[in-house]
Amino acid sequence: VQLQASGGGLVQPGGSLRLSCAASGSIFSLSAMGWFRQAPGKQRELVASINSGLITNYRDSVKGRFTISRDNAKNTVYLQMNSLKPEDTAVYYCKDMRLGYWGQGTLVTVSS
């Protein structure tokens, strides 16, 4: 199983980014998928998840700003991030929560 995350970058506060995570080597549609993040000196934390039935969950700090979605035809999960704040700065990882595989991480930096 391989997970390839992309879409990170430098954005100003209030800006938007869309992360993508393309999966291969698994029956993607069966897996709950999650986006996690890890800021310097902090533990990795779950940001959002979406299960096979398209039920989503978000951590409180991103509710109303981030949206997780999936396209099973493309074996891809997305994280649309709007109204970004400096405290969103972190390396973002996707995870196949059914099989336990991680993507390689993509850096999001929110700074003016």
C-alpha positions in Angstrom: 0.0 0.0 0.0 1.3 3.4 -0.9 -0.1 6.8 0.0 1.2 9.9 -1.8 0.4 13.2 -0.2 0.7 16.5 -2.0 -0.5 20.1 -2.0 1.3 21.7 0.8 3.1 25.0 0.6 3.4 28.5 2.0 0.2 30.5 2.4 -0.7 33.7 4.1 -3.1 33.8 7.0 -6.6 33.6 5.7 -5.6 31.8 2.6 -6.5 28.3 1.4 -4.8 25.1 0.4 -6.1 21.8 -0.9 -4.2 18.7 0.1 -4.5 15.4 -1.8 -3.6 11.9 -0.9 -3.5 9.3 -3.7 -3.6 5.6 -2.6 -2.5 2.5 -4.4 -2.3 -1.1 -3.6 -5.4 -1.4 -1.5 -9.2 -1.5 -1.9 -9.4 2.2 -1.2 -13.2 2.4 -0.9 -13.2 0.1 2.1 -10.9 2.2 4.2 -11.6 5.0 6.5 -9.0 7.7 5.7 -7.6 10.4 8.0 -5.5 13.5 7.8 -3.2 14.1 10.7 -0.7 16.9 11.4 2.4 17.4 13.5 3.7 20.7 14.4 7.3 21.2 15.6 7.7 19.9 19.1 4.2 18.6 19.3 2.5 15.3 19.0 0.8 14.2 15.9 -2.9 14.8 16.0 -5.9 13.8 14.0 -7.3 16.7 12.0 -10.2 15.0 10.1 -11.4 11.6 9.0 -13.9 10.2 6.5 -15.1 6.6 6.6 -16.3 4.4 3.8 -19.9 5.6 4.3 -18.7 9.3 3.9 -19.2 10.1 7.6 -16.7 12.8 8.6 -15.2 13.9 11.8 -13.1 17.0 12.6 -11.1 18.3 15.5 -12.8 21.3 17.0 -10.1 23.8 16.0 -10.7 23.2 12.3 -14.5 22.8 12.2 -16.0 25.2 9.7 -12.7 25.8 8.0 -11.5 22.4 6.8 -13.4 19.9 4.7 -12.4 16.3 4.1 -13.7 14.5 1.1 -12.9 11.4 -1.0 -13.1 10.3 -4.6 -13.1 6.5 -4.7 -12.9 6.4 -8.5 -9.5 8.2 -8.2 -8.4 6.5 -4.9 -7.9 9.9 -3.5 -8.7 11.7 -0.3 -8.7 15.5 -0.1 -8.4 18.1 2.6 -9.7 21.5 1.7 -8.3 24.1 4.1 -9.7 27.6 4.2 -9.2 30.5 6.5 -5.8 29.2 7.5 -4.1 30.4 10.6 -0.5 30.4 11.7 -1.3 27.6 14.2 -2.3 25.4 11.3 1.4 25.2 10.3 2.5 21.6 10.4 3.5 18.6 8.4 0.2 17.0 7.3 0.0 13.2 6.8 -2.7 11.0 5.4 -3.4 7.6 6.8 -5.3 4.6 5.8 -7.0 4.0 9.1 -8.2 0.5 8.3 -4.8 -0.8 7.3 -2.6 1.5 9.3 -0.4 2.9 6.4 0.9 6.5 6.4 1.7 8.8 3.6 5.0 10.7 3.5 3.7 14.1 4.8 3.4 17.4 3.1 4.4 20.7 4.8 1.9 23.5 5.3 3.3 26.8 6.4 0.9 29.7 7.2 2.8 32.9 7.6 2.8 36.5 6.4 
